[in-house]
Amino acid sequence: MALYRAAPWQKPLSLALLLAALAVPTVLTALDQAFYIGFATRVLIFALAASSLNLVLGFGGMVSLGHAAFLGAGAYVAAICQQAGINEALIAFPLAMGVAGLFALVVGAVSLRTRGVYFIMITLAFAQMAYYLFVSARSWGGDDGLPLNGRMTLGGLPLASDDALFYAALLALVAAMALFGRLVDARFGRVLQAIRENETRMEALGYLVFRFRLVAFVLSGMGAGLAGALLANLTGLASPNLLQWTQSGTLLVMVIIGGVGYLYGGVVGAVVLLMLEEMLVGFTAHWHIVLGLLLLAVVLFAPRGVAALFGPTRGNDHG
Amino acid sequence: MAEALLEVSRLSRRFGAVDALKEVDFNVTAGEVHALIGPNGAGKTTFIHHVSGALQPDSGRIRFAGHDVTTLSMHRRVSAGMARSYQITNIFPGLSALDNVALAVQGRNDAGSSFRFWRPVGREAALFEEAKGYLEQVGLQGKDGAAAGMLSHGEQRALELAMVLATRPKLLLLDEPMAGTGPEESARMVELIEQLARRVTILLVEHDMAAVFRLADRISVLVNGQLICTGTPEEVRNDAAVRRAYLGDHL
């Protein structure tokens, strides 16, 4: 795999999509479908979480099966903040990112000493530990989770309306994508991808492989933590279910469907998966069967993900 | 006598019941090309692994440029000025030739921090200019954009050499640079190493005896993990023990 290089049309396309996204609440309200604004917000939040995972999975080559832990940690920090009387997102969200990042630092410091299947298992083990910690934490609601009493404010502006939270989530996603987009084409991102390609070579060139991996892992955890804090505001609950390993699996599936190692792979995957779920749930309670077939189809017909179908965004594709 | 750039003393390593290296005393003088030869399985690559830091010895010391590096990790030895090529070509096959070398330049201490998250590398012209220079030095001009994995075997070996050069080493560890190359590529590689030898000290492991005797200032012979002889090519050629153990029918 070559180093990531944005396709020339990527910038105009993302700007166009951003403009379209800005109009979503207005359009949905005009169509009398305001109910779906919450759904659209959910898509944005999972796009952020999946993109964060894609940074380590796609660009760093680290298959983490524990990212739900960082998502859940972010959600709980938001809920605990509110319980403690902090209702300002400008304080709670950075705190959520900080705690999730710190957690990722610990998990990464241990698990990044292993490779392959062992790495997958250790990240999973950490996430399960966190899950059981929150399930058994009585003061934080245990099994039932920790509810929020209404949404927070962002810089004094209330996020109570669905529109406001939608725009807050959009802002977070755009900021994260801007950072990730710059990062993968900057020195750090090139080192990260080169480590994915040939770890021994990078060591022999004098790079401290572990440190680069760890920084990426922490950044990724912070992104997932921010998504968790937003999600808690959306659903009004920090639930231990957010930390379930199935949640980590869902994030992985999103990235795989969308395109591992494509900048927008996480976004595409979140949109496709959540929209499918939304549509299929209406038809049958066994929508997971259809999802399984879809996964098979992706692996068979678009093994590099849906984002890959939209032309070359990788260096080796332009010859 | 000139100063020793690399000084290995009483280096030993066992793998299970096998003495891979037994009390090896070995040094490389600054400026020379020192070849290490020996039959298959003599421990040459194991020795290089220990010098480069990929493996840790059971006992013995390694000093490099006046410092004890025995316990230093591989990347620290690289920072100190040691660079190696691999017996089996070790490059980034998916990356362009230029990116391969640019990463090597970027990894150098004096090239600035690699923890830059925002500035596109496209704006770091110096990185790529310098990388192009190394590609030219090894005869790969015009191959900048080619995926490294698509280059011919000889070109890949040359590319690896360009990467190694880009780390601006004091000591170059070349592990069988001629391995698997055709006669023509092999001749070009010998020329290339001859040119490099004017600027950098080289420890060369190689099976191609014609190349070794043409390039080396000194030769050491390793047999069953033990160093049986070190000397000028002439001395080694005439050494009875060497002839018995190894060279006999080669010379």
Interface residues (C-beta under 8 A of the other chain):
Chain A: M1 A2 L3 L179 R182 L183 D185 A186 R187 F188 G189 R190 V191 A194 E197 N198 T200 R201 M202 E203 A204 L205 G206 Y207 L208 V209 F212 V215 G315 N316 G319
Chain B: S52 M74 H75 V78 S79 A83 R84 Y86 N90 I91 F92 P93 G94 L95 S96 D99 L103 A104 Q106 G107 R108 N109 S113 S114 F115 R116 F117 W118 R119 P120 V121 G122 E124 G145 A147 M163 T167
